[in-house]
């Protein structure tokens, strides 16, 4: 996209405005609403990375959650949206330390693993991501069960 090439914040702002307008025009049950629910969070997350506004990250998460409601299993785009949402939740957990974000992330990684049975090429990365989430949760909650599952998943990822 143009804003990546010239790094213009104004271009990014315009891109977000256009995606918001597209989403507004694609009210439920418009067949392309799920596309808008996938695209707008991507540019919001880019702006969050550039400007650090938690409002962008919060909106990104809210829209991705709505998008999951349109992409029921086994929708072909569900995995991508799950992974984008886990990235956003993980980022917000790192910034704000909200335990519910970490717990939702772990829950969504488990669903993503269901969508990526062996020998799926993304499976070992997902196993590691889930293991890392459980490791963090183990540190926060002091849960031995989370730590044991973390170790098991890291071993499984190595064998994958």
N, C-alpha and C positions, 0 to 999 in steps of 0.2 A: 504494500500500500504506500501511498505517497508520503505519509508522515514519517515512515521509517526511512525513506530515502533522504529527505531533507531535514528530518528531525524538527519539524515545525509543530509547536504546541497548538497553534491556531488550526492547522490541518487536522490534528487529532480531535480537537474540540468540535470541528465541523463534522468529522466522521461520526463521532458519538451522537451528535444532534440528528444526523441523517438516519442512523440506525434506530434511534428512539422514535423518529417519525415513522419509519418502516414498521416498527413494532406496534405503534399506535394504529396504523392502517390495517394491520393484520390481526384484528381481534379474533378471539375464539368464535367459531371453529375454522378459521381460515387455514387452508392446508399448508401454508408456508410459515405459520406462526412459530413453529418449532425452529425453523431456520433463523428467524430473528432472535429467538430466545437463546440461540447458540452464538450468534455473531456479536450482539451488543456486549455481552460479558467479556469477550476477547479484547475489544478496544478499551473497555473500562479497566481491565487488568493492566493493559499497557500504560494507561494514564496513571494508574495507581503506582506502578513501578517508577514512572518518571516523576510524578509530583507527590506521591505519598499520602494522598487523601483517603482516609478511611471510609468516607462516604462512597467513593468509587468502589472500593473493595466490598463494602456492605451491599451495595446495589448489585454488583456482579454476583455475589452469593445468592441474593434473593431471586434474581432472574434465572440463574442456573437451577435453583430448586424448582421454580415454576416449570422450566424446560423439562426436567425429569418427569414431571406429571404428564407431559405430552408424549414422552418417549418411553413407553412401557416395554418391558422385556418381551420379545427379543429385538426391539428396534435397532437397526444397524448403527445408529449414531449414539446410542445410549452410553456405550463404553467411553467414547471421547468426552461426552458431557460429564460423566462420572469423574473422569480423571481431571478435567478442568476444575470441577467443583472441589475435589480433594485438594488440588493445589491452592485454590483460593482459601479454603478453610484452614489448611496447614499454615499458610502465610498469616492469616488473621490470628491463629493460635500463637504463632511466634511473636506477633506484635502486641497482642492484648492478653494472652494467657488464659483465654476462656476455655475451660475444660470441655464444655459441650462441643466446641469446634473440633477438638481432638477426637472425642468419642464419635462424632458424626463421620469424621474422616476415616476412622477405623471401620465403622459400619459400611461405608461406601467402598472401601478397599476390598472388603469381604465380598460385596456384590460384584465388583469388577473381576475378582478371581473366578466367580461362577461363570462370568462371560468369557473367560480366557482359559479354557481347559488345556492341559498339555496336548500337543507341543506348541501352543500359541507363543509367538516370538516375544510378546510383552509380559508373559507370565512371571518369569524370574524377577523382573524389575518390580512388578506388583507385589510379589512375595516379600521382597526387600523393603518396599515402602510400607507394607502392612507391619512387618517386623519392626521397622524403625518407629512407627506410630505406637506399637505396643511397648517398645522399650521406653519411649518418652512417658507413656501412661504409667508404666511400672515405676518410673522415678517419681512421678507426681503423686501417685496413689500408694506407693509402697507395695505393689501387688506382685507376689512371687509367681502367680499363675500367668500374668502378662509376660513376665521375663522368660518363663519356661517356654511359652508359645513363641516368643520372639526368637529364641535360640533354635527351636524346631523349624520355624519358617526360614531362617537364614540358611540352615542346613539344606532344607528342601530347595531353596533357590540355587544353591551351589550345584545340586544334582540335576537341576532342570536344564 
